Amino acid sequence: MEETLKQLKEVHSSSLIIILFGDNFRIYDEDARVLEYNSNLIGEKNVLVCKFKYLENVKSILKKRKINYVILDRDRDYRIYDYYYTDFNKYNKYLKKSKKFNSIRRFFVCLNNLLFNIPLNRYK
């Protein structure tokens, strides 16, 4: 799986990659950080997992922020399920911001969620 992700990222280097897994979708590594930065989602161990029914919400967040994305279906040999490309892609901008911001944000969001008994990922 890791090798496949590296190959996919080489092809779509400035796009967020979303992988469909049956009833869920997953976003890995730096792409997960970018989405965490732009939403209230928090992943676990560099993986963000959400139910398929929330895919439209995620797509609208990415389009609103002008972040290119590619959705690939693992069950169909990683064929493209959907995509969004814009000439005004801000993926790299948000990637830089997310690296600085997310470690601090993760701490405070987890603390807040613990105090108020809120699940880490409401899309699960």
Backbone atoms as SQL, in Angstrom:
CREATE TABLE atoms (id INTEGER PRIMARY KEY, chain TEXT, resi INTEGER, resn TEXT, atom TEXT, x REAL, y REAL, z REAL);
INSERT INTO atoms VALUES
  (1, 'A', 1, 'MET', 'N', 0.830, -1.200, 0.000),
  (2, 'A', 1, 'MET', 'CA', 0.000, 0.000, 0.000),
  (3, 'A', 1, 'MET', 'C', 0.871, 1.259, 0.000),
  (4, 'A', 2, 'GLU', 'N', 1.922, 1.257, 0.813),
  (5, 'A', 2, 'GLU', 'CA', 2.778, 2.423, 0.908),
  (6, 'A', 2, 'GLU', 'C', 3.445, 2.754, -0.426),
  (7, 'A', 3, 'GLU', 'N', 3.891, 1.735, -1.116),
  (8, 'A', 3, 'GLU', 'CA', 4.534, 1.930, -2.416),
  (9, 'A', 3, 'GLU', 'C', 3.539, 2.497, -3.435),
  (10, 'A', 4, 'THR', 'N', 2.322, 1.992, -3.400),
  (11, 'A', 4, 'THR', 'CA', 1.271, 2.490, -4.296),
  (12, 'A', 4, 'THR', 'C', 1.009, 3.965, -4.037),
  (13, 'A', 5, 'LEU', 'N', 0.943, 4.348, -2.759),
  (14, 'A', 5, 'LEU', 'CA', 0.713, 5.756, -2.422),
  (15, 'A', 5, 'LEU', 'C', 1.843, 6.646, -2.922),
  (16, 'A', 6, 'LYS', 'N', 3.070, 6.195, -2.790),
  (17, 'A', 6, 'LYS', 'CA', 4.204, 6.982, -3.275),
  (18, 'A', 6, 'LYS', 'C', 4.120, 7.190, -4.787),
  (19, 'A', 7, 'GLN', 'N', 3.752, 6.134, -5.504),
  (20, 'A', 7, 'GLN', 'CA', 3.616, 6.240, -6.959),
  (21, 'A', 7, 'GLN', 'C', 2.498, 7.201, -7.342),
  (22, 'A', 8, 'LEU', 'N', 1.376, 7.093, -6.641),
  (23, 'A', 8, 'LEU', 'CA', 0.251, 7.985, -6.913),
  (24, 'A', 8, 'LEU', 'C', 0.623, 9.437, -6.618),
  (25, 'A', 9, 'LYS', 'N', 1.363, 9.650, -5.544),
  (26, 'A', 9, 'LYS', 'CA', 1.750, 11.012, -5.174),
  (27, 'A', 9, 'LYS', 'C', 2.742, 11.595, -6.174),
  (28, 'A', 10, 'GLU', 'N', 3.561, 10.761, -6.778),
  (29, 'A', 10, 'GLU', 'CA', 4.475, 11.249, -7.814),
  (30, 'A', 10, 'GLU', 'C', 3.695, 11.766, -9.021),
  (31, 'A', 11, 'VAL', 'N', 2.637, 11.059, -9.375),
  (32, 'A', 11, 'VAL', 'CA', 1.819, 11.462, -10.526),
  (33, 'A', 11, 'VAL', 'C', 0.979, 12.699, -10.202),
  (34, 'A', 12, 'HIS', 'N', 0.419, 12.736, -8.991),
  (35, 'A', 12, 'HIS', 'CA', -0.460, 13.839, -8.575),
  (36, 'A', 12, 'HIS', 'C', 0.203, 14.619, -7.443),
  (37, 'A', 13, 'SER', 'N', 1.370, 15.160, -7.697),
  (38, 'A', 13, 'SER', 'CA', 2.191, 15.755, -6.635),
  (39, 'A', 13, 'SER', 'C', 1.567, 16.995, -5.988),
  (40, 'A', 14, 'SER', 'N', 0.813, 17.756, -6.726),
  (41, 'A', 14, 'SER', 'CA', 0.220, 18.971, -6.150),
  (42, 'A', 14, 'SER', 'C', -1.291, 18.839, -5.976),
  (43, 'A', 15, 'SER', 'N', -1.733, 17.620, -5.734),
  (44, 'A', 15, 'SER', 'CA', -3.151, 17.361, -5.481),
  (45, 'A', 15, 'SER', 'C', -3.307, 16.522, -4.229),
  (46, 'A', 16, 'LEU', 'N', -4.393, 16.736, -3.549),
  (47, 'A', 16, 'LEU', 'CA', -4.736, 15.923, -2.395),
  (48, 'A', 16, 'LEU', 'C', -5.334, 14.615, -2.913),
  (49, 'A', 17, 'ILE', 'N', -4.859, 13.496, -2.414),
  (50, 'A', 17, 'ILE', 'CA', -5.321, 12.190, -2.886),
  (51, 'A', 17, 'ILE', 'C', -6.258, 11.574, -1.852),
  (52, 'A', 18, 'ILE', 'N', -7.434, 11.210, -2.316),
  (53, 'A', 18, 'ILE', 'CA', -8.438, 10.556, -1.476),
  (54, 'A', 18, 'ILE', 'C', -8.630, 9.146, -2.022),
  (55, 'A', 19, 'ILE', 'N', -8.532, 8.150, -1.142),
  (56, 'A', 19, 'ILE', 'CA', -8.676, 6.753, -1.550),
  (57, 'A', 19, 'ILE', 'C', -9.991, 6.210, -1.002),
  (58, 'A', 20, 'LEU', 'N', -10.829, 5.690, -1.886),
  (59, 'A', 20, 'LEU', 'CA', -12.081, 5.067, -1.470),
  (60, 'A', 20, 'LEU', 'C', -11.811, 3.635, -1.023),
  (61, 'A', 21, 'PHE', 'N', -12.361, 3.268, 0.128),
  (62, 'A', 21, 'PHE', 'CA', -12.252, 1.919, 0.698),
  (63, 'A', 21, 'PHE', 'C', -13.643, 1.455, 1.071),
  (64, 'A', 22, 'GLY', 'N', -14.383, 0.901, 0.141),
  (65, 'A', 22, 'GLY', 'CA', -15.737, 0.434, 0.459),
  (66, 'A', 22, 'GLY', 'C', -16.625, 1.570, 0.922),
  (67, 'A', 23, 'ASP', 'N', -17.069, 1.522, 2.183),
  (68, 'A', 23, 'ASP', 'CA', -17.961, 2.538, 2.756),
  (69, 'A', 23, 'ASP', 'C', -17.208, 3.727, 3.349),
  (70, 'A', 24, 'ASN', 'N', -15.896, 3.716, 3.255),
  (71, 'A', 24, 'ASN', 'CA', -15.075, 4.774, 3.834),
  (72, 'A', 24, 'ASN', 'C', -14.161, 5.371, 2.779),
  (73, 'A', 25, 'PHE', 'N', -13.570, 6.494, 3.131),
  (74, 'A', 25, 'PHE', 'CA', -12.468, 7.011, 2.328),
  (75, 'A', 25, 'PHE', 'C', -11.350, 7.400, 3.278),
  (76, 'A', 26, 'ARG', 'N', -10.128, 7.350, 2.751),
  (77, 'A', 26, 'ARG', 'CA', -8.954, 7.632, 3.567),
  (78, 'A', 26, 'ARG', 'C', -8.063, 8.643, 2.869),
  (79, 'A', 27, 'ILE', 'N', -7.434, 9.446, 3.707),
  (80, 'A', 27, 'ILE', 'CA', -6.478, 10.433, 3.236),
  (81, 'A', 27, 'ILE', 'C', -5.226, 10.246, 4.091),
  (82, 'A', 28, 'TYR', 'N', -4.070, 10.189, 3.453),
  (83, 'A', 28, 'TYR', 'CA', -2.843, 9.821, 4.140),
  (84, 'A', 28, 'TYR', 'C', -1.838, 10.962, 4.230),
  (85, 'A', 29, 'ASP', 'N', -0.980, 10.857, 5.230),
  (86, 'A', 29, 'ASP', 'CA', 0.232, 11.662, 5.411),
  (87, 'A', 29, 'ASP', 'C', -0.014, 13.159, 5.257),
  (88, 'A', 30, 'GLU', 'N', 0.730, 13.793, 4.372),
  (89, 'A', 30, 'GLU', 'CA', 0.645, 15.245, 4.220),
  (90, 'A', 30, 'GLU', 'C', -0.730, 15.689, 3.746),
  (91, 'A', 31, 'ASP', 'N', -1.382, 14.866, 2.942),
  (92, 'A', 31, 'ASP', 'CA', -2.726, 15.215, 2.482),
  (93, 'A', 31, 'ASP', 'C', -3.700, 15.272, 3.659),
  (94, 'A', 32, 'ALA', 'N', -3.528, 14.355, 4.597),
  (95, 'A', 32, 'ALA', 'CA', -4.376, 14.366, 5.795),
  (96, 'A', 32, 'ALA', 'C', -4.150, 15.654, 6.586),
  (97, 'A', 33, 'ARG', 'N', -2.903, 16.086, 6.674),
  (98, 'A', 33, 'ARG', 'CA', -2.598, 17.338, 7.379),
  (99, 'A', 33, 'ARG', 'C', -3.256, 18.538, 6.712),
  (100, 'A', 34, 'VAL', 'N', -3.236, 18.551, 5.389),
  (101, 'A', 34, 'VAL', 'CA', -3.851, 19.662, 4.656),
  (102, 'A', 34, 'VAL', 'C', -5.342, 19.731, 4.960),
  (103, 'A', 35, 'LEU', 'N', -6.020, 18.576, 4.938),
  (104, 'A', 35, 'LEU', 'CA', -7.454, 18.580, 5.218),
  (105, 'A', 35, 'LEU', 'C', -7.721, 18.906, 6.683),
  (106, 'A', 36, 'GLU', 'N', -6.908, 18.414, 7.596),
  (107, 'A', 36, 'GLU', 'CA', -7.065, 18.760, 9.011),
  (108, 'A', 36, 'GLU', 'C', -6.955, 20.273, 9.205),
  (109, 'A', 37, 'TYR', 'N', -6.008, 20.886, 8.524),
  (110, 'A', 37, 'TYR', 'CA', -5.807, 22.326, 8.636),
  (111, 'A', 37, 'TYR', 'C', -7.034, 23.101, 8.144),
  (112, 'A', 38, 'ASN', 'N', -7.698, 22.602, 7.123),
  (113, 'A', 38, 'ASN', 'CA', -8.816, 23.310, 6.501),
  (114, 'A', 38, 'ASN', 'C', -10.182, 22.879, 7.008),
  (115, 'A', 39, 'SER', 'N', -10.232, 21.997, 7.983),
  (116, 'A', 39, 'SER', 'CA', -11.512, 21.534, 8.524),
  (117, 'A', 39, 'SER', 'C', -11.345, 21.287, 10.017),
  (118, 'A', 40, 'ASN', 'N', -12.371, 20.760, 10.630),
  (119, 'A', 40, 'ASN', 'CA', -12.284, 20.434, 12.055),
  (120, 'A', 40, 'ASN', 'C', -11.999, 18.946, 12.261),
  (121, 'A', 41, 'LEU', 'N', -11.497, 18.272, 11.257),
  (122, 'A', 41, 'LEU', 'CA', -11.210, 16.844, 11.347),
  (123, 'A', 41, 'LEU', 'C', -9.813, 16.612, 11.926),
  (124, 'A', 42, 'ILE', 'N', -9.677, 15.506, 12.648),
  (125, 'A', 42, 'ILE', 'CA', -8.382, 15.097, 13.192),
  (126, 'A', 42, 'ILE', 'C', -8.199, 13.627, 12.865),
  (127, 'A', 43, 'GLY', 'N', -7.094, 13.289, 12.226),
  (128, 'A', 43, 'GLY', 'CA', -6.805, 11.906, 11.887),
  (129, 'A', 43, 'GLY', 'C', -6.034, 11.201, 12.982),
  (130, 'A', 44, 'GLU', 'N', -5.745, 9.950, 12.740),
  (131, 'A', 44, 'GLU', 'CA', -4.973, 9.143, 13.676),
  (132, 'A', 44, 'GLU', 'C', -3.771, 8.564, 12.943),
  (133, 'A', 45, 'LYS', 'N', -2.570, 8.820, 13.469),
  (134, 'A', 45, 'LYS', 'CA', -1.333, 8.280, 12.906),
  (135, 'A', 45, 'LYS', 'C', -1.199, 8.573, 11.408),
  (136, 'A', 46, 'ASN', 'N', -1.338, 9.826, 11.041),
  (137, 'A', 46, 'ASN', 'CA', -1.181, 10.271, 9.648),
  (138, 'A', 46, 'ASN', 'C', -2.213, 9.706, 8.689),
  (139, 'A', 47, 'VAL', 'N', -3.342, 9.238, 9.199),
  (140, 'A', 47, 'VAL', 'CA', -4.425, 8.746, 8.346),
  (141, 'A', 47, 'VAL', 'C', -5.722, 9.381, 8.819),
  (142, 'A', 48, 'LEU', 'N', -6.469, 9.903, 7.878),
  (143, 'A', 48, 'LEU', 'CA', -7.778, 10.466, 8.170),
  (144, 'A', 48, 'LEU', 'C', -8.813, 9.565, 7.512),
  (145, 'A', 49, 'VAL', 'N', -9.708, 8.977, 8.312),
  (146, 'A', 49, 'VAL', 'CA', -10.722, 8.046, 7.805),
  (147, 'A', 49, 'VAL', 'C', -12.098, 8.655, 8.048),
  (148, 'A', 50, 'CYS', 'N', -12.918, 8.659, 6.991),
  (149, 'A', 50, 'CYS', 'CA', -14.280, 9.187, 7.098),
  (150, 'A', 50, 'CYS', 'C', -15.247, 8.263, 6.358),
  (151, 'A', 51, 'LYS', 'N', -16.496, 8.339, 6.728),
  (152, 'A', 51, 'LYS', 'CA', -17.543, 7.593, 6.028),
  (153, 'A', 51, 'LYS', 'C', -17.772, 8.201, 4.650),
  (154, 'A', 52, 'PHE', 'N', -18.148, 7.364, 3.709),
  (155, 'A', 52, 'PHE', 'CA', -18.370, 7.795, 2.331),
  (156, 'A', 52, 'PHE', 'C', -19.429, 8.895, 2.239),
  (157, 'A', 53, 'LYS', 'N', -20.430, 8.832, 3.110),
  (158, 'A', 53, 'LYS', 'CA', -21.519, 9.817, 3.033),
  (159, 'A', 53, 'LYS', 'C', -21.042, 11.249, 3.277),
  (160, 'A', 54, 'TYR', 'N', -19.824, 11.432, 3.828),
  (161, 'A', 54, 'TYR', 'CA', -19.289, 12.766, 4.072),
  (162, 'A', 54, 'TYR', 'C', -18.329, 13.238, 2.984),
  (163, 'A', 55, 'LEU', 'N', -18.192, 12.456, 1.929),
  (164, 'A', 55, 'LEU', 'CA', -17.275, 12.809, 0.854),
  (165, 'A', 55, 'LEU', 'C', -17.658, 14.142, 0.202),
  (166, 'A', 56, 'GLU', 'N', -18.928, 14.378, 0.011),
  (167, 'A', 56, 'GLU', 'CA', -19.373, 15.644, -0.597),
  (168, 'A', 56, 'GLU', 'C', -18.985, 16.837, 0.267),
  (169, 'A', 57, 'ASN', 'N', -19.069, 16.691, 1.592),
  (170, 'A', 57, 'ASN', 'CA', -18.659, 17.771, 2.497),
  (171, 'A', 57, 'ASN', 'C', -17.176, 18.086, 2.315),
  (172, 'A', 58, 'VAL', 'N', -16.361, 17.046, 2.255),
  (173, 'A', 58, 'VAL', 'CA', -14.916, 17.214, 2.090),
  (174, 'A', 58, 'VAL', 'C', -14.616, 17.846, 0.736),
  (175, 'A', 59, 'LYS', 'N', -15.285, 17.381, -0.313),
  (176, 'A', 59, 'LYS', 'CA', -15.068, 17.951, -1.645),
  (177, 'A', 59, 'LYS', 'C', -15.414, 19.434, -1.669),
  (178, 'A', 60, 'SER', 'N', -16.484, 19.817, -1.005),
  (179, 'A', 60, 'SER', 'CA', -16.866, 21.238, -1.007),
  (180, 'A', 60, 'SER', 'C', -15.840, 22.085, -0.245),
  (181, 'A', 61, 'ILE', 'N', -15.269, 21.550, 0.829),
  (182, 'A', 61, 'ILE', 'CA', -14.215, 22.265, 1.556),
  (183, 'A', 61, 'ILE', 'C', -13.013, 22.485, 0.644),
  (184, 'A', 62, 'LEU', 'N', -12.614, 21.437, -0.061),
  (185, 'A', 62, 'LEU', 'CA', -11.441, 21.528, -0.934),
  (186, 'A', 62, 'LEU', 'C', -11.670, 22.481, -2.100),
  (187, 'A', 63, 'LYS', 'N', -12.860, 22.429, -2.684),
  (188, 'A', 63, 'LYS', 'CA', -13.168, 23.344, -3.791),
  (189, 'A', 63, 'LYS', 'C', -13.199, 24.793, -3.314),
  (190, 'A', 64, 'LYS', 'N', -13.785, 25.003, -2.154),
  (191, 'A', 64, 'LYS', 'CA', -13.876, 26.352, -1.598),
  (192, 'A', 64, 'LYS', 'C', -12.477, 26.951, -1.373),
  (193, 'A', 65, 'ARG', 'N', -11.531, 26.100, -0.966),
  (194, 'A', 65, 'ARG', 'CA', -10.156, 26.548, -0.705),
  (195, 'A', 65, 'ARG', 'C', -9.267, 26.464, -1.959),
  (196, 'A', 66, 'LYS', 'N', -9.849, 26.014, -3.070),
  (197, 'A', 66, 'LYS', 'CA', -9.115, 25.863, -4.341),
  (198, 'A', 66, 'LYS', 'C', -7.928, 24.902, -4.215),
  (199, 'A', 67, 'ILE', 'N', -8.206, 23.746, -3.635),
  (200, 'A', 67, 'ILE', 'CA', -7.198, 22.695, -3.479),
  (201, 'A', 67, 'ILE', 'C', -7.539, 21.581, -4.457),
  (202, 'A', 68, 'ASN', 'N', -6.622, 21.298, -5.363),
  (203, 'A', 68, 'ASN', 'CA', -6.833, 20.212, -6.322),
  (204, 'A', 68, 'ASN', 'C', -6.909, 18.885, -5.581),
  (205, 'A', 69, 'TYR', 'N', -7.797, 18.007, -6.051),
  (206, 'A', 69, 'TYR', 'CA', -7.882, 16.678, -5.456),
  (207, 'A', 69, 'TYR', 'C', -8.166, 15.634, -6.516),
  (208, 'A', 70, 'VAL', 'N', -7.799, 14.399, -6.180),
  (209, 'A', 70, 'VAL', 'CA', -8.081, 13.235, -7.010),
  (210, 'A', 70, 'VAL', 'C', -8.649, 12.174, -6.084),
  (211, 'A', 71, 'ILE', 'N', -9.781, 11.607, -6.461),
  (212, 'A', 71, 'ILE', 'CA', -10.388, 10.522, -5.679),
  (213, 'A', 71, 'ILE', 'C', -10.199, 9.234, -6.462),
  (214, 'A', 72, 'LEU', 'N', -9.556, 8.270, -5.825),
  (215, 'A', 72, 'LEU', 'CA', -9.241, 6.994, -6.468),
  (216, 'A', 72, 'LEU', 'C', -9.967, 5.858, -5.752),
  (217, 'A', 73, 'ASP', 'N', -10.447, 4.893, -6.519),
  (218, 'A', 73, 'ASP', 'CA', -11.190, 3.758, -5.978),
  (219, 'A', 73, 'ASP', 'C', -10.262, 2.546, -5.856),
  (220, 'A', 74, 'ARG', 'N', -9.933, 2.178, -4.630),
  (221, 'A', 74, 'ARG', 'CA', -9.023, 1.055, -4.402),
  (222, 'A', 74, 'ARG', 'C', -9.593, -0.253, -4.945),
  (223, 'A', 75, 'ASP', 'N', -10.898, -0.436, -4.835),
  (224, 'A', 75, 'ASP', 'CA', -11.538, -1.680, -5.282),
  (225, 'A', 75, 'ASP', 'C', -11.512, -1.839, -6.800),
  (226, 'A', 76, 'ARG', 'N', -11.252, -0.774, -7.518),
  (227, 'A', 76, 'ARG', 'CA', -11.177, -0.819, -8.989),
  (228, 'A', 76, 'ARG', 'C', -9.776, -0.472, -9.471),
  (229, 'A', 77, 'ASP', 'N', -8.776, -1.017, -8.804),
  (230, 'A', 77, 'ASP', 'CA', -7.366, -0.827, -9.178),
  (231, 'A', 77, 'ASP', 'C', -6.964, 0.645, -9.235),
  (232, 'A', 78, 'TYR', 'N', -7.451, 1.412, -8.297),
  (233, 'A', 78, 'TYR', 'CA', -7.102, 2.831, -8.161),
  (234, 'A', 78, 'TYR', 'C', -7.465, 3.661, -9.389),
  (235, 'A', 79, 'ARG', 'N', -8.576, 3.340, -9.986),
  (236, 'A', 79, 'ARG', 'CA', -9.074, 4.179, -11.081),
  (237, 'A', 79, 'ARG', 'C', -9.637, 5.476, -10.507),
  (238, 'A', 80, 'ILE', 'N', -9.601, 6.509, -11.336),
  (239, 'A', 80, 'ILE', 'CA', -10.098, 7.809, -10.884),
  (240, 'A', 80, 'ILE', 'C', -11.620, 7.762, -10.758),
  (241, 'A', 81, 'TYR', 'N', -12.098, 8.109, -9.570),
  (242, 'A', 81, 'TYR', 'CA', -13.531, 8.176, -9.275),
  (243, 'A', 81, 'TYR', 'C', -14.044, 9.593, -9.531),
  (244, 'A', 82, 'ASP', 'N', -13.248, 10.573, -9.146),
  (245, 'A', 82, 'ASP', 'CA', -13.615, 11.981, -9.326),
  (246, 'A', 82, 'ASP', 'C', -12.337, 12.816, -9.169),
  (247, 'A', 83, 'TYR', 'N', -12.370, 14.037, -9.660),
  (248, 'A', 83, 'TYR', 'CA', -11.221, 14.920, -9.511),
  (249, 'A', 83, 'TYR', 'C', -11.661, 16.366, -9.621),
  (250, 'A', 84, 'TYR', 'N', -10.788, 17.242, -9.157),
  (251, 'A', 84, 'TYR', 'CA', -11.007, 18.676, -9.270),
  (252, 'A', 84, 'TYR', 'C', -9.646, 19.326, -9.504),
  (253, 'A', 85, 'TYR', 'N', -9.526, 20.045, -10.590),
  (254, 'A', 85, 'TYR', 'CA', -8.293, 20.766, -10.909),
  (255, 'A', 85, 'TYR', 'C', -8.632, 22.214, -11.192),
  (256, 'A', 86, 'THR', 'N', -7.825, 23.085, -10.660),
  (257, 'A', 86, 'THR', 'CA', -7.957, 24.507, -10.944),
  (258, 'A', 86, 'THR', 'C', -6.570, 25.079, -11.206),
  (259, 'A', 87, 'ASP', 'N', -6.510, 26.094, -12.031),
  (260, 'A', 87, 'ASP', 'CA', -5.234, 26.765, -12.299),
  (261, 'A', 87, 'ASP', 'C', -4.752, 27.557, -11.080),
  (262, 'A', 88, 'PHE', 'N', -5.637, 27.787, -10.140),
  (263, 'A', 88, 'PHE', 'CA', -5.315, 28.561, -8.944),
  (264, 'A', 88, 'PHE', 'C', -5.092, 27.651, -7.741),
  (265, 'A', 89, 'ASN', 'N', -4.533, 26.485, -7.978),
  (266, 'A', 89, 'ASN', 'CA', -4.332, 25.476, -6.938),
  (267, 'A', 89, 'ASN', 'C', -3.533, 26.031, -5.753),
  (268, 'A', 90, 'LYS', 'N', -4.060, 25.817, -4.542),
  (269, 'A', 90, 'LYS', 'CA', -3.401, 26.302, -3.331),
  (270, 'A', 90, 'LYS', 'C', -2.943, 25.153, -2.430),
  (271, 'A', 91, 'TYR', 'N', -2.787, 23.975, -2.998),
  (272, 'A', 91, 'TYR', 'CA', -2.373, 22.811, -2.219),
  (273, 'A', 91, 'TYR', 'C', -1.051, 23.067, -1.491),
  (274, 'A', 92, 'ASN', 'N', -0.042, 23.521, -2.203),
  (275, 'A', 92, 'ASN', 'CA', 1.278, 23.725, -1.595),
  (276, 'A', 92, 'ASN', 'C', 1.258, 24.814, -0.528),
  (277, 'A', 93, 'LYS', 'N', 0.464, 25.827, -0.727),
  (278, 'A', 93, 'LYS', 'CA', 0.326, 26.896, 0.268),
  (279, 'A', 93, 'LYS', 'C', -0.232, 26.324, 1.570),
  (280, 'A', 94, 'TYR', 'N', -1.300, 25.528, 1.461),
  (281, 'A', 94, 'TYR', 'CA', -1.909, 24.965, 2.660),
  (282, 'A', 94, 'TYR', 'C', -1.045, 23.872, 3.275),
  (283, 'A', 95, 'LEU', 'N', -0.259, 23.198, 2.470),
  (284, 'A', 95, 'LEU', 'CA', 0.646, 22.182, 2.998),
  (285, 'A', 95, 'LEU', 'C', 1.692, 22.831, 3.903),
  (286, 'A', 96, 'LYS', 'N', 2.265, 23.933, 3.480),
  (287, 'A', 96, 'LYS', 'CA', 3.250, 24.644, 4.303),
  (288, 'A', 96, 'LYS', 'C', 2.632, 25.139, 5.602),
  (289, 'A', 97, 'LYS', 'N', 1.451, 25.721, 5.500),
  (290, 'A', 97, 'LYS', 'CA', 0.773, 26.228, 6.699),
  (291, 'A', 97, 'LYS', 'C', 0.406, 25.096, 7.654),
  (292, 'A', 98, 'SER', 'N', -0.027, 23.979, 7.107),
  (293, 'A', 98, 'SER', 'CA', -0.501, 22.883, 7.950),
  (294, 'A', 98, 'SER', 'C', 0.618, 22.271, 8.773),
  (295, 'A', 99, 'LYS', 'N', 1.822, 22.238, 8.254),
  (296, 'A', 99, 'LYS', 'CA', 2.940, 21.642, 8.988),
  (297, 'A', 99, 'LYS', 'C', 3.221, 22.402, 10.278),
  (298, 'A', 100, 'LYS', 'N', 3.115, 23.708, 10.237),
  (299, 'A', 100, 'LYS', 'CA', 3.363, 24.520, 11.432),
  (300, 'A', 100, 'LYS', 'C', 2.183, 24.486, 12.400),
  (301, 'A', 101, 'PHE', 'N', 1.013, 24.558, 11.857),
  (302, 'A', 101, 'PHE', 'CA', -0.183, 24.784, 12.648),
  (303, 'A', 101, 'PHE', 'C', -0.753, 23.528, 13.298),
  (304, 'A', 102, 'ASN', 'N', -0.721, 22.406, 12.608),
  (305, 'A', 102, 'ASN', 'CA', -1.469, 21.240, 13.059),
  (306, 'A', 102, 'ASN', 'C', -0.998, 20.632, 14.370),
  (307, 'A', 103, 'SER', 'N', 0.283, 20.668, 14.662),
  (308, 'A', 103, 'SER', 'CA', 0.735, 20.062, 15.915),
  (309, 'A', 103, 'SER', 'C', 0.167, 20.825, 17.108),
  (310, 'A', 104, 'ILE', 'N', 0.130, 22.146, 17.029),
  (311, 'A', 104, 'ILE', 'CA', -0.438, 22.956, 18.107),
  (312, 'A', 104, 'ILE', 'C', -1.949, 22.770, 18.152),
  (313, 'A', 105, 'ARG', 'N', -2.580, 22.815, 16.997),
  (314, 'A', 105, 'ARG', 'CA', -4.035, 22.673, 16.917),
  (315, 'A', 105, 'ARG', 'C', -4.493, 21.323, 17.433),
  (316, 'A', 106, 'ARG', 'N', -3.772, 20.276, 17.078),
  (317, 'A', 106, 'ARG', 'CA', -4.139, 18.920, 17.500),
  (318, 'A', 106, 'ARG', 'C', -4.209, 18.838, 19.022),
  (319, 'A', 107, 'PHE', 'N', -3.238, 19.434, 19.704),
  (320, 'A', 107, 'PHE', 'CA', -3.212, 19.406, 21.153),
  (321, 'A', 107, 'PHE', 'C', -4.457, 20.081, 21.727),
  (322, 'A', 108, 'PHE', 'N', -4.774, 21.284, 21.262),
  (323, 'A', 108, 'PHE', 'CA', -5.905, 22.026, 21.811),
  (324, 'A', 108, 'PHE', 'C', -7.252, 21.415, 21.429),
  (325, 'A', 109, 'VAL', 'N', -7.361, 20.889, 20.224),
  (326, 'A', 109, 'VAL', 'CA', -8.616, 20.239, 19.830),
  (327, 'A', 109, 'VAL', 'C', -8.837, 18.982, 20.665),
  (328, 'A', 110, 'CYS', 'N', -7.792, 18.191, 20.854),
  (329, 'A', 110, 'CYS', 'CA', -7.921, 16.977, 21.676),
  (330, 'A', 110, 'CYS', 'C', -8.286, 17.321, 23.113),
  (331, 'A', 111, 'LEU', 'N', -7.670, 18.359, 23.650),
  (332, 'A', 111, 'LEU', 'CA', -7.989, 18.796, 25.008),
  (333, 'A', 111, 'LEU', 'C', -9.441, 19.254, 25.107),
  (334, 'A', 112, 'ASN', 'N', -9.879, 20.057, 24.155),
  (335, 'A', 112, 'ASN', 'CA', -11.263, 20.531, 24.119),
  (336, 'A', 112, 'ASN', 'C', -12.237, 19.363, 23.996),
  (337, 'A', 113, 'ASN', 'N', -11.942, 18.436, 23.105),
  (338, 'A', 113, 'ASN', 'CA', -12.822, 17.291, 22.904),
  (339, 'A', 113, 'ASN', 'C', -12.886, 16.417, 24.142),
  (340, 'A', 114, 'LEU', 'N', -11.778, 16.277, 24.834),
  (341, 'A', 114, 'LEU', 'CA', -11.752, 15.492, 26.058),
  (342, 'A', 114, 'LEU', 'C', -12.589, 16.154, 27.144),
  (343, 'A', 115, 'LEU', 'N', -12.441, 17.459, 27.280),
  (344, 'A', 115, 'LEU', 'CA', -13.194, 18.189, 28.307),
  (345, 'A', 115, 'LEU', 'C', -14.704, 18.161, 28.054),
  (346, 'A', 116, 'PHE', 'N', -15.100, 18.258, 26.799),
  (347, 'A', 116, 'PHE', 'CA', -16.516, 18.339, 26.466),
  (348, 'A', 116, 'PHE', 'C', -17.075, 17.053, 25.881),
  (349, 'A', 117, 'ASN', 'N', -16.280, 15.976, 25.939),
  (350, 'A', 117, 'ASN', 'CA', -16.706, 14.652, 25.488),
  (351, 'A', 117, 'ASN', 'C', -17.200, 14.660, 24.033),
  (352, 'A', 118, 'ILE', 'N', -16.412, 15.271, 23.154),
  (353, 'A', 118, 'ILE', 'CA', -16.724, 15.353, 21.730),
  (354, 'A', 118, 'ILE', 'C', -15.822, 14.364, 21.006),
  (355, 'A', 119, 'PRO', 'N', -16.363, 13.542, 20.093),
  (356, 'A', 119, 'PRO', 'CA', -15.486, 12.612, 19.353),
  (357, 'A', 119, 'PRO', 'C', -14.488, 13.372, 18.485),
  (358, 'A', 120, 'LEU', 'N', -13.300, 12.791, 18.297),
  (359, 'A', 120, 'LEU', 'CA', -12.254, 13.445, 17.509),
  (360, 'A', 120, 'LEU', 'C', -12.686, 13.706, 16.074),
  (361, 'A', 121, 'ASN', 'N', -13.359, 12.744, 15.478),
  (362, 'A', 121, 'ASN', 'CA', -13.742, 12.867, 14.082),
  (363, 'A', 121, 'ASN', 'C', -15.244, 12.662, 13.989),
  (364, 'A', 122, 'ARG', 'N', -15.973, 13.725, 13.800),
  (365, 'A', 122, 'ARG', 'CA', -17.442, 13.596, 13.741),
  (366, 'A', 122, 'ARG', 'C', -17.915, 12.917, 12.458),
  (367, 'A', 123, 'TYR', 'N', -17.029, 12.731, 11.494),
  (368, 'A', 123, 'TYR', 'CA', -17.406, 12.089, 10.237),
  (369, 'A', 123, 'TYR', 'C', -17.213, 10.601, 10.247),
  (370, 'A', 124, 'LYS', 'N', -16.851, 10.013, 11.366),
  (371, 'A', 124, 'LYS', 'CA', -16.670, 8.557, 11.436),
  (372, 'A', 124, 'LYS', 'C', -17.982, 7.864, 11.687);
